[in-house]
Amino acid sequence: MNFRYLVGRVSLLLALFTFAPRPAHAVFGGVGDMFVTGDVSNTVRTYAWGTGNFIGYFGTITNSPLAIDFGTGNGRVLVGGFVGGVLEFDVATGAYIKTYGGPLWAWSAVYSPSGTVIVAESATDQLLEYNATTGALIGLFAPIPGAPSDMRYGPNGNLYVCTYTGTMVYELNPINGAVISAWTLPVGTRPNDVEFLNGEILVTAMGGNKVYRYDSTPVHNFLGAFGYPGWGNVHGIEISPHNGHIYVVDGVMAQVFEFDPITFVCLNPNVVSPPPGDKIVDIAFRPDAGPTPAQGTTWGRIKNLYR
């Protein structure tokens, strides 16, 4: 092979490697990767699914971030925080889009089935509704005493809201905000986040520093609790879309913990690597940005596909 030709090809490859833009996954975290908020460091870190290896920092975060919630199919993500309202970003680029509310403590926000944004303004004990296009305030969605923290839509379509100082979880009508049910956690606990698994409702709470389990009946019977030795600020909880396992964030141990969804035994107390090294709060897996959510798979569906 001609030596000059070889040198030219190597030089071209080096130039492409050096100057070509890095893919979004390498910079911001791709579909399925883990996004972890850190209120003290003012960061949203991303970690690769499967290995837990650190990828990089997402967005320019200025609100001491708490909850992180992705939209379904709109390519956007909402980041609540202690100050400055809720920040909205483009998922693919990390570009800032707008702020909802502020400058008060607003723990979390979700995209509603009505196409609006519901913000948990913890400082004023209320859920506020905003126009998702303009960011303009529409009005009060629901009064929630006790500093509303993180929230999530349940399998039944209703909105479940934790209260950090109120020691309660509220189930709300997703359209008008009316209270459908509510229940109290053990005295001294501070509910942070809520998740749903196999007909159960899982609630993380500081104070007790456990994940409390309840059934989905209107009375919400207590089923038990699980945790890990050394937890001090248990916060975010998420069910992995990859393996169905439970992932829980603790701020004092500054790690993400993986639990079996049947036995609730801890499978991995060191999910992310290297450890963040500072207090972390919430976790979310980046969904597909496509307009159609992934369809649940059953044995019957598989048989129909291959008939």
VEXMAR-581862 format. One record per residue (C-alpha): residue in one letter; residue number from 0; x, y, z. Coordinates in Angstrom, 3 decimals. Layout:
<rec aa="A" i="NUM" east="X" north="Y" up="Z"/>
...
This chain:
<rec aa="M" i="0" east="0.000" north="0.000" up="0.000"/>
<rec aa="N" i="1" east="1.267" north="3.486" up="-0.874"/>
<rec aa="F" i="2" east="2.752" north="5.115" up="2.270"/>
<rec aa="R" i="3" east="1.444" north="8.592" up="1.446"/>
<rec aa="Y" i="4" east="-2.041" north="7.159" up="0.883"/>
<rec aa="L" i="5" east="-1.921" north="5.410" up="4.260"/>
<rec aa="V" i="6" east="-0.806" north="8.580" up="6.055"/>
<rec aa="G" i="7" east="-3.569" north="10.553" up="4.348"/>
<rec aa="R" i="8" east="-6.246" north="8.056" up="5.372"/>
<rec aa="V" i="9" east="-5.050" north="8.027" up="8.987"/>
<rec aa="S" i="10" east="-5.008" north="11.841" up="9.062"/>
<rec aa="L" i="11" east="-8.559" north="11.955" up="7.686"/>
<rec aa="L" i="12" east="-9.808" north="9.479" up="10.293"/>
<rec aa="L" i="13" east="-8.135" north="11.423" up="13.088"/>
<rec aa="A" i="14" east="-9.721" north="14.637" up="11.881"/>
<rec aa="L" i="15" east="-13.158" north="13.062" up="11.728"/>
<rec aa="F" i="16" east="-12.730" north="11.572" up="15.182"/>
<rec aa="T" i="17" east="-11.552" north="14.897" up="16.585"/>
<rec aa="F" i="18" east="-14.051" north="17.285" up="15.034"/>
<rec aa="A" i="19" east="-17.195" north="15.278" up="14.334"/>
<rec aa="P" i="20" east="-20.021" north="16.114" up="16.761"/>
<rec aa="R" i="21" east="-20.484" north="13.560" up="19.507"/>
<rec aa="P" i="22" east="-23.783" north="11.647" up="19.517"/>
<rec aa="A" i="23" east="-26.418" north="12.732" up="22.035"/>
<rec aa="H" i="24" east="-25.958" north="9.565" up="24.073"/>
<rec aa="A" i="25" east="-22.291" north="10.384" up="24.656"/>
<rec aa="V" i="26" east="-23.072" north="13.870" up="25.915"/>
<rec aa="F" i="27" east="-26.526" north="13.868" up="27.457"/>
<rec aa="G" i="28" east="-27.626" north="10.269" up="27.888"/>
<rec aa="G" i="29" east="-29.672" north="8.336" up="25.367"/>
<rec aa="V" i="30" east="-32.998" north="6.542" up="25.433"/>
<rec aa="G" i="31" east="-33.178" north="4.284" up="28.481"/>
<rec aa="D" i="32" east="-30.270" north="5.892" up="30.325"/>
<rec aa="M" i="33" east="-30.542" north="7.114" up="33.933"/>
<rec aa="F" i="34" east="-30.876" north="10.808" up="34.805"/>
<rec aa="V" i="35" east="-30.054" north="11.690" up="38.433"/>
<rec aa="T" i="36" east="-30.609" north="15.109" up="40.032"/>
<rec aa="G" i="37" east="-28.313" north="16.702" up="42.613"/>
<rec aa="D" i="38" east="-29.686" north="19.683" up="44.523"/>
<rec aa="V" i="39" east="-26.438" north="20.666" up="46.270"/>
<rec aa="S" i="40" east="-24.258" north="20.505" up="43.152"/>
<rec aa="N" i="41" east="-26.970" north="22.003" up="40.878"/>
<rec aa="T" i="42" east="-26.642" north="19.138" up="38.411"/>
<rec aa="V" i="43" east="-28.486" north="16.508" up="36.450"/>
<rec aa="R" i="44" east="-26.042" north="13.670" up="35.853"/>
<rec aa="T" i="45" east="-26.568" north="10.940" up="33.268"/>
<rec aa="Y" i="46" east="-25.506" north="7.312" up="33.589"/>
<rec aa="A" i="47" east="-25.486" north="4.529" up="31.008"/>
<rec aa="W" i="48" east="-28.105" north="1.880" up="31.435"/>
<rec aa="G" i="49" east="-26.619" north="-1.574" up="32.080"/>
<rec aa="T" i="50" east="-23.185" north="-0.467" up="33.302"/>
<rec aa="G" i="51" east="-24.200" north="2.513" up="35.454"/>
<rec aa="N" i="52" east="-21.160" north="4.362" up="34.115"/>
<rec aa="F" i="53" east="-21.179" north="8.160" up="34.209"/>
<rec aa="I" i="54" east="-21.895" north="9.795" up="30.823"/>
<rec aa="G" i="55" east="-22.013" north="13.514" up="31.544"/>
<rec aa="Y" i="56" east="-24.057" north="16.483" up="32.717"/>
<rec aa="F" i="57" east="-27.431" north="17.363" up="31.251"/>
<rec aa="G" i="58" east="-28.579" north="20.956" up="30.715"/>
<rec aa="T" i="59" east="-27.673" north="24.134" up="32.550"/>
<rec aa="I" i="60" east="-29.288" north="23.689" up="35.959"/>
<rec aa="T" i="61" east="-29.877" north="26.726" up="38.159"/>
<rec aa="N" i="62" east="-32.759" north="25.780" up="40.472"/>
<rec aa="S" i="63" east="-31.154" north="23.358" up="42.962"/>
<rec aa="P" i="64" east="-32.941" north="20.423" up="41.295"/>
<rec aa="L" i="65" east="-35.236" north="17.946" up="43.015"/>
<rec aa="A" i="66" east="-37.657" north="15.927" up="40.850"/>
<rec aa="I" i="67" east="-37.120" north="15.105" up="37.183"/>
<rec aa="D" i="68" east="-40.068" north="14.056" up="34.990"/>
<rec aa="F" i="69" east="-40.015" north="13.266" up="31.277"/>
<rec aa="G" i="70" east="-42.865" north="13.958" up="28.910"/>
<rec aa="T" i="71" east="-44.327" north="11.043" up="26.962"/>
<rec aa="G" i="72" east="-43.411" north="11.470" up="23.329"/>
<rec aa="N" i="73" east="-42.855" north="15.255" up="23.394"/>
<rec aa="G" i="74" east="-39.071" north="15.170" up="23.694"/>
<rec aa="R" i="75" east="-39.057" north="17.386" up="26.780"/>
<rec aa="V" i="76" east="-38.201" north="17.036" up="30.446"/>
<rec aa="L" i="77" east="-39.229" north="18.991" up="33.557"/>
<rec aa="V" i="78" east="-36.845" north="19.633" up="36.459"/>
<rec aa="G" i="79" east="-38.289" north="20.974" up="39.716"/>
<rec aa="G" i="80" east="-36.176" north="22.600" up="42.386"/>
<rec aa="F" i="81" east="-35.774" north="24.429" up="45.670"/>
<rec aa="V" i="82" east="-35.571" north="27.814" up="43.925"/>
<rec aa="G" i="83" east="-36.396" north="29.333" up="40.565"/>
<rec aa="G" i="84" east="-39.473" north="27.318" up="39.633"/>
<rec aa="V" i="85" east="-39.534" north="24.347" up="37.239"/>
<rec aa="L" i="86" east="-37.108" north="24.287" up="34.302"/>
<rec aa="E" i="87" east="-37.994" north="22.682" up="30.976"/>
<rec aa="F" i="88" east="-35.364" north="21.282" up="28.590"/>
<rec aa="D" i="89" east="-35.129" north="19.618" up="25.202"/>
<rec aa="V" i="90" east="-34.229" north="15.994" up="25.897"/>
<rec aa="A" i="91" east="-32.130" north="15.437" up="22.781"/>
<rec aa="T" i="92" east="-29.960" north="18.566" up="23.031"/>
<rec aa="G" i="93" east="-30.170" north="19.627" up="26.679"/>
<rec aa="A" i="94" east="-31.226" north="23.106" up="25.518"/>
<rec aa="Y" i="95" east="-33.244" north="25.211" up="27.956"/>
<rec aa="I" i="96" east="-36.813" north="25.925" up="26.787"/>
<rec aa="K" i="97" east="-38.605" north="27.858" up="29.552"/>
<rec aa="T" i="98" east="-39.445" north="28.154" up="33.237"/>
<rec aa="Y" i="99" east="-42.792" north="27.434" up="34.863"/>
<rec aa="G" i="100" east="-43.494" north="29.540" up="37.938"/>
<rec aa="G" i="101" east="-40.749" north="30.722" up="40.238"/>
<rec aa="P" i="102" east="-38.893" north="31.945" up="42.117"/>
<rec aa="L" i="103" east="-40.420" north="29.802" up="44.895"/>
<rec aa="W" i="104" east="-39.739" north="26.214" up="45.951"/>
<rec aa="A" i="105" east="-41.436" north="23.984" up="43.350"/>
<rec aa="W" i="106" east="-40.501" north="20.344" up="43.930"/>
<rec aa="S" i="107" east="-41.846" north="18.752" up="40.765"/>
<rec aa="A" i="108" east="-43.991" north="19.041" up="37.651"/>
<rec aa="V" i="109" east="-45.738" north="16.678" up="35.238"/>
<rec aa="Y" i="110" east="-47.287" north="16.934" up="31.789"/>
<rec aa="S" i="111" east="-51.016" north="16.419" up="32.244"/>
<rec aa="P" i="112" east="-53.366" north="14.382" up="30.040"/>
<rec aa="S" i="113" east="-55.042" north="17.700" up="29.177"/>
<rec aa="G" i="114" east="-51.840" north="18.926" up="27.523"/>
<rec aa="T" i="115" east="-50.932" north="21.346" up="30.302"/>
<rec aa="V" i="116" east="-48.166" north="21.302" up="32.933"/>
<rec aa="I" i="117" east="-49.022" north="20.726" up="36.601"/>
<rec aa="V" i="118" east="-46.465" north="22.207" up="39.022"/>
<rec aa="A" i="119" east="-46.170" north="21.223" up="42.691"/>
<rec aa="E" i="120" east="-45.385" north="24.583" up="44.305"/>
<rec aa="S" i="121" east="-44.247" north="23.302" up="47.672"/>
<rec aa="A" i="122" east="-43.738" north="26.763" up="49.151"/>
<rec aa="T" i="123" east="-47.429" north="27.666" up="48.825"/>
<rec aa="D" i="124" east="-49.075" north="24.244" up="49.362"/>
<rec aa="Q" i="125" east="-50.725" north="24.036" up="45.976"/>
<rec aa="L" i="126" east="-50.648" north="22.486" up="42.536"/>
<rec aa="L" i="127" east="-50.686" north="25.107" up="39.787"/>
<rec aa="E" i="128" east="-51.603" north="24.540" up="36.139"/>
<rec aa="Y" i="129" east="-49.649" north="26.168" up="33.292"/>
<rec aa="N" i="130" east="-49.993" north="26.444" up="29.525"/>
<rec aa="A" i="131" east="-47.398" north="24.031" up="28.088"/>
<rec aa="T" i="132" east="-46.803" north="26.197" up="25.008"/>
<rec aa="T" i="133" east="-46.518" north="29.677" up="26.474"/>
<rec aa="G" i="134" east="-45.683" north="28.860" up="30.090"/>
<rec aa="A" i="135" east="-48.473" north="31.171" up="31.251"/>
<rec aa="L" i="136" east="-50.285" north="30.395" up="34.501"/>
<rec aa="I" i="137" east="-53.782" north="29.002" up="33.954"/>
<rec aa="G" i="138" east="-54.734" north="28.815" up="37.620"/>
<rec aa="L" i="139" east="-55.013" north="26.676" up="40.714"/>
<rec aa="F" i="140" east="-55.312" north="22.948" up="39.999"/>
<rec aa="A" i="141" east="-55.621" north="21.771" up="43.617"/>
<rec aa="P" i="142" east="-54.701" north="22.942" up="47.129"/>
<rec aa="I" i="143" east="-52.350" north="20.395" up="48.728"/>
<rec aa="P" i="144" east="-51.434" north="21.164" up="52.355"/>
<rec aa="G" i="145" east="-48.058" north="20.013" up="53.620"/>
<rec aa="A" i="146" east="-45.586" north="21.006" up="50.889"/>
<rec aa="P" i="147" east="-46.395" north="18.811" up="47.858"/>
<rec aa="S" i="148" east="-43.261" north="16.989" up="46.733"/>
<rec aa="D" i="149" east="-43.005" north="14.503" up="43.864"/>
<rec aa="M" i="150" east="-46.037" north="13.157" up="42.012"/>
<rec aa="R" i="151" east="-46.929" north="10.600" up="39.357"/>
<rec aa="Y" i="152" east="-49.899" north="9.368" up="37.357"/>
<rec aa="G" i="153" east="-50.985" north="5.900" up="38.445"/>
<rec aa="P" i="154" east="-52.107" north="2.952" up="36.308"/>
<rec aa="N" i="155" east="-55.702" north="4.117" up="36.829"/>
<rec aa="G" i="156" east="-54.882" north="7.524" up="35.330"/>
<rec aa="N" i="157" east="-55.225" north="9.420" up="38.611"/>
<rec aa="L" i="158" east="-52.535" north="11.771" up="39.905"/>
<rec aa="Y" i="159" east="-50.801" north="10.743" up="43.154"/>
<rec aa="V" i="160" east="-49.060" north="13.510" up="45.108"/>
<rec aa="C" i="161" east="-46.727" north="13.136" up="48.112"/>
<rec aa="T" i="162" east="-46.545" north="15.830" up="50.806"/>
<rec aa="Y" i="163" east="-43.148" north="16.438" up="52.355"/>
<rec aa="T" i="164" east="-44.304" north="18.013" up="55.626"/>
<rec aa="G" i="165" east="-47.882" north="16.740" up="55.555"/>
<rec aa="T" i="166" east="-47.002" north="13.024" up="55.971"/>
<rec aa="M" i="167" east="-49.681" north="12.151" up="53.410"/>
<rec aa="V" i="168" east="-50.259" north="10.976" up="49.854"/>
<rec aa="Y" i="169" east="-53.223" north="12.320" up="47.858"/>
<rec aa="E" i="170" east="-54.944" north="10.671" up="44.901"/>
<rec aa="L" i="171" east="-56.464" north="13.312" up="42.613"/>
<rec aa="N" i="172" east="-58.793" north="13.379" up="39.649"/>
<rec aa="P" i="173" east="-56.445" north="14.048" up="36.687"/>
<rec aa="I" i="174" east="-58.806" north="16.538" up="35.049"/>
<rec aa="N" i="175" east="-60.211" north="18.696" up="37.851"/>
<rec aa="G" i="176" east="-57.864" north="17.985" up="40.777"/>
<rec aa="A" i="177" east="-60.609" north="16.733" up="43.105"/>
<rec aa="V" i="178" east="-59.406" north="14.477" up="45.943"/>
<rec aa="I" i="179" east="-60.352" north="10.834" up="45.368"/>
<rec aa="S" i="180" east="-58.480" north="9.313" up="48.304"/>
<rec aa="A" i="181" east="-55.724" north="10.160" up="50.794"/>
<rec aa="W" i="182" east="-53.730" north="8.280" up="53.385"/>
<rec aa="T" i="183" east="-51.197" north="8.986" up="56.098"/>
<rec aa="L" i="184" east="-47.707" north="7.536" up="56.460"/>
<rec aa="P" i="185" east="-46.107" north="6.761" up="59.852"/>
<rec aa="V" i="186" east="-45.603" north="9.720" up="62.184"/>
<rec aa="G" i="187" east="-42.337" north="11.545" up="61.590"/>
<rec aa="T" i="188" east="-41.940" north="10.495" up="57.977"/>
<rec aa="R" i="189" east="-41.653" north="12.888" up="55.057"/>
<rec aa="P" i="190" east="-43.019" north="11.409" up="51.818"/>
<rec aa="N" i="191" east="-40.893" north="12.177" up="48.776"/>
<rec aa="D" i="192" east="-41.823" north="10.089" up="45.776"/>
<rec aa="V" i="193" east="-44.400" north="7.539" up="44.621"/>
<rec aa="E" i="194" east="-44.260" north="4.595" up="42.201"/>
<rec aa="F" i="195" east="-46.526" north="1.688" up="41.178"/>
<rec aa="L" i="196" east="-45.659" north="-2.006" up="40.989"/>
<rec aa="N" i="197" east="-47.785" north="-5.151" up="40.646"/>
<rec aa="G" i="198" east="-50.905" north="-3.499" up="42.049"/>
<rec aa="E" i="199" east="-48.995" north="-1.886" up="44.921"/>
<rec aa="I" i="200" east="-48.196" north="1.751" up="45.629"/>
<rec aa="L" i="201" east="-44.608" north="2.386" up="46.756"/>
<rec aa="V" i="202" east="-43.825" north="5.608" up="48.663"/>
<rec aa="T" i="203" east="-40.352" north="6.772" up="49.660"/>
<rec aa="A" i="204" east="-40.159" north="8.775" up="52.881"/>
<rec aa="M" i="205" east="-37.410" north="10.407" up="54.886"/>
<rec aa="G" i="206" east="-37.638" north="10.200" up="58.652"/>
<rec aa="G" i="207" east="-38.285" north="6.478" up="58.519"/>
<rec aa="N" i="208" east="-35.936" north="6.289" up="55.496"/>
<rec aa="K" i="209" east="-37.804" north="3.406" up="53.927"/>
<rec aa="V" i="210" east="-39.982" north="2.563" up="50.969"/>
<rec aa="Y" i="211" east="-43.514" north="2.017" up="52.300"/>
<rec aa="R" i="212" east="-45.840" north="-0.370" up="50.468"/>
<rec aa="Y" i="213" east="-49.630" north="0.074" up="50.189"/>
<rec aa="D" i="214" east="-52.370" north="-1.662" up="48.264"/>
<rec aa="S" i="215" east="-54.386" north="0.181" up="45.646"/>
<rec aa="T" i="216" east="-57.760" north="-0.166" up="47.363"/>
<rec aa="P" i="217" east="-59.563" north="3.041" up="48.445"/>
<rec aa="V" i="218" east="-58.328" north="2.542" up="52.045"/>
<rec aa="H" i="219" east="-54.718" north="1.874" up="50.974"/>
<rec aa="N" i="220" east="-53.824" north="-0.862" up="53.452"/>
<rec aa="F" i="221" east="-50.214" north="-0.946" up="54.641"/>
<rec aa="L" i="222" east="-48.370" north="-4.001" up="53.257"/>
<rec aa="G" i="223" east="-44.856" north="-3.536" up="54.612"/>
<rec aa="A" i="224" east="-41.660" north="-1.598" up="54.029"/>
<rec aa="F" i="225" east="-38.118" north="-2.135" up="52.800"/>
<rec aa="G" i="226" east="-34.873" north="-0.193" up="52.781"/>
<rec aa="Y" i="227" east="-31.118" north="-0.405" up="53.196"/>
<rec aa="P" i="228" east="-28.862" north="0.105" up="56.252"/>
<rec aa="G" i="229" east="-27.408" north="3.607" up="56.360"/>
<rec aa="W" i="230" east="-30.108" north="5.406" up="54.423"/>
<rec aa="G" i="231" east="-30.526" north="8.965" up="55.635"/>
<rec aa="N" i="232" east="-32.322" north="10.911" up="52.892"/>
<rec aa="V" i="233" east="-34.274" north="8.436" up="50.791"/>
<rec aa="H" i="234" east="-35.759" north="10.285" up="47.831"/>
<rec aa="G" i="235" east="-36.544" north="9.223" up="44.269"/>
<rec aa="I" i="236" east="-37.921" north="5.854" up="43.183"/>
<rec aa="E" i="237" east="-38.325" north="4.437" up="39.685"/>
<rec aa="I" i="238" east="-39.149" north="1.089" up="38.085"/>
<rec aa="S" i="239" east="-36.635" north="0.253" up="35.369"/>
<rec aa="P" i="240" east="-38.165" north="-0.179" up="31.900"/>
<rec aa="H" i="241" east="-35.352" north="-2.624" up="31.143"/>
<rec aa="N" i="242" east="-35.641" north="-5.268" up="33.862"/>
<rec aa="G" i="243" east="-38.596" north="-4.240" up="36.038"/>
<rec aa="H" i="244" east="-36.380" north="-3.770" up="39.096"/>
<rec aa="I" i="245" east="-36.862" north="-1.003" up="41.655"/>
<rec aa="Y" i="246" east="-34.308" north="1.815" up="41.755"/>
<rec aa="V" i="247" east="-34.135" north="4.086" up="44.806"/>
<rec aa="V" i="248" east="-31.970" north="7.161" up="45.490"/>
<rec aa="D" i="249" east="-30.549" north="7.971" up="48.928"/>
<rec aa="G" i="250" east="-29.006" north="11.389" up="49.470"/>
<rec aa="V" i="251" east="-26.836" north="10.605" up="52.484"/>
<rec aa="M" i="252" east="-25.203" north="7.531" up="50.947"/>
<rec aa="A" i="253" east="-25.183" north="9.365" up="47.585"/>
<rec aa="Q" i="254" east="-26.016" north="6.264" up="45.585"/>
<rec aa="V" i="255" east="-28.724" north="4.558" up="43.588"/>
<rec aa="F" i="256" east="-29.891" north="1.196" up="44.948"/>
<rec aa="E" i="257" east="-31.439" north="-1.664" up="42.965"/>
<rec aa="F" i="258" east="-34.087" north="-3.946" up="44.516"/>
<rec aa="D" i="259" east="-35.827" north="-7.130" up="43.438"/>
<rec aa="P" i="260" east="-39.493" north="-6.348" up="42.596"/>
<rec aa="I" i="261" east="-40.772" north="-9.564" up="44.208"/>
<rec aa="T" i="262" east="-38.651" north="-10.101" up="47.324"/>
<rec aa="F" i="263" east="-37.607" north="-6.437" up="47.826"/>
<rec aa="V" i="264" east="-34.055" north="-7.641" up="48.537"/>
<rec aa="C" i="265" east="-31.291" north="-5.218" up="47.570"/>
<rec aa="L" i="266" east="-29.503" north="-6.552" up="44.488"/>
<rec aa="N" i="267" east="-26.988" north="-3.751" up="44.032"/>
<rec aa="P" i="268" east="-26.151" north="-0.967" up="46.528"/>
<rec aa="N" i="269" east="-23.803" north="0.772" up="44.076"/>
<rec aa="V" i="270" east="-25.633" north="1.227" up="40.790"/>
<rec aa="V" i="271" east="-23.896" north="4.349" up="39.487"/>
<rec aa="S" i="272" east="-20.154" north="4.598" up="38.945"/>
<rec aa="P" i="273" east="-18.266" north="6.532" up="40.035"/>
<rec aa="P" i="274" east="-20.431" north="7.576" up="42.999"/>
<rec aa="P" i="275" east="-21.667" north="11.175" up="42.560"/>
<rec aa="G" i="276" east="-19.826" north="12.316" up="45.678"/>
<rec aa="D" i="277" east="-22.598" north="14.660" up="46.789"/>
<rec aa="K" i="278" east="-26.280" north="14.600" up="47.731"/>
<rec aa="I" i="279" east="-28.565" north="13.262" up="45.009"/>
<rec aa="V" i="280" east="-32.353" north="13.353" up="44.901"/>
<rec aa="D" i="281" east="-34.314" north="11.853" up="42.024"/>
<rec aa="I" i="282" east="-33.873" north="9.334" up="39.217"/>
<rec aa="A" i="283" east="-35.659" north="8.855" up="35.901"/>
<rec aa="F" i="284" east="-35.053" north="6.694" up="32.838"/>
<rec aa="R" i="285" east="-35.161" north="8.616" up="29.583"/>
<rec aa="P" i="286" east="-38.084" north="7.368" up="27.475"/>
<rec aa="D" i="287" east="-38.296" north="7.066" up="23.718"/>
<rec aa="A" i="288" east="-39.062" north="10.488" up="22.250"/>
<rec aa="G" i="289" east="-41.392" north="8.987" up="19.649"/>
<rec aa="P" i="290" east="-45.105" north="9.817" up="19.668"/>
<rec aa="T" i="291" east="-46.232" north="6.281" up="20.380"/>
<rec aa="P" i="292" east="-45.528" north="4.774" up="23.820"/>
<rec aa="A" i="293" east="-44.142" north="1.249" up="23.909"/>
<rec aa="Q" i="294" east="-46.884" north="-1.353" up="24.007"/>
<rec aa="G" i="295" east="-46.886" north="-3.802" up="26.869"/>
<rec aa="T" i="296" east="-46.052" north="-7.349" up="25.806"/>
<rec aa="T" i="297" east="-48.079" north="-10.402" up="26.789"/>
<rec aa="W" i="298" east="-47.843" north="-14.032" up="25.744"/>
<rec aa="G" i="299" east="-51.124" north="-13.642" up="23.842"/>
<rec aa="R" i="300" east="-49.750" north="-10.622" up="21.963"/>
<rec aa="I" i="301" east="-46.566" north="-12.502" up="21.039"/>
<rec aa="K" i="302" east="-48.625" north="-15.422" up="19.648"/>
<rec aa="N" i="303" east="-50.750" north="-13.045" up="17.587"/>
<rec aa="L" i="304" east="-47.679" north="-11.338" up="16.139"/>
<rec aa="Y" i="305" east="-46.224" north="-14.619" up="14.892"/>
<rec aa="R" i="306" east="-49.350" north="-16.414" up="13.655"/>
